[in-house]
Amino acid sequence: MFDAVIFDLDGTLIDTESVALRTGRAAFAALDAPLDETVFHSLIGKDVTSGDAILRAAHPDLDLVALNRLWRSGFEAEIARNLPLKPGVFELLGLLRQPRALCTSSGRDSAHYKLGLAGLADAFAHVVTLDDVQTAKPHPEPYLLTAAKLGVAPARCVVFEDSETGAAAAKAAGCVVVQVPDVLPTDGRHADHVAASLLDGARRVGLI
């Protein structure tokens, strides 16, 4: 049915979103900064620049440099100790016969570092990162570029995403979207299929 499969990384293949939220809360607490959970949750799926803009608008007096330094060091220390995969990752990758690519809002160095920690360094034909595009998700450019690198029309690509930001980007690119919500629930407005797990999503869309 499909010619290629594209995966998001954080929150879709690796369980980093919960780590980011936990270490982010610790960074806010270390600075005695107020934490608005609604604003905090709006960072999910966003690239660093977009996330900084959200935080700057919500907390104009916050020392963003100090916050990011604390947050980054806490996050990197935690994933270096343990970077869990989402359920079914290796099983699904082993079952797929289509070419696979990764499309992430992480920067290039960060993405490849996390792929190495997770044992996924050689799992994808192409890895498209924030450094490869002019406009980040939810703009469709990242997924349009990934499909082009695969040599496949977007409509022939299945995308696995967790966040609304990523699902919106894939849908706008014309891909078929399987959304597996991670930290936050979804109403499925940007998804063709909403699934409880990667394997469930793959079954729903007919990949396995």
Secondary structure, DSSP 8 states (H G I E B T S, - for coil): --SEEEE--BTTTB--HHHHHHHHHHHHHHTT----HHHHHTTTT--HHHHHHHHHHH-TTS-HHHHHHHHHHHHHHHHHH---B-TTHHHHHHH--S-EEEE-SS-HHHHHHHHHHHT-TTS-SEEE-GGG-SS-TTSSHHHHHHHHHHT--GGGEEEEE-SHHHHHHHHHHT-EEEE---SS----TT-SEE-SSHHHHHHHTT--
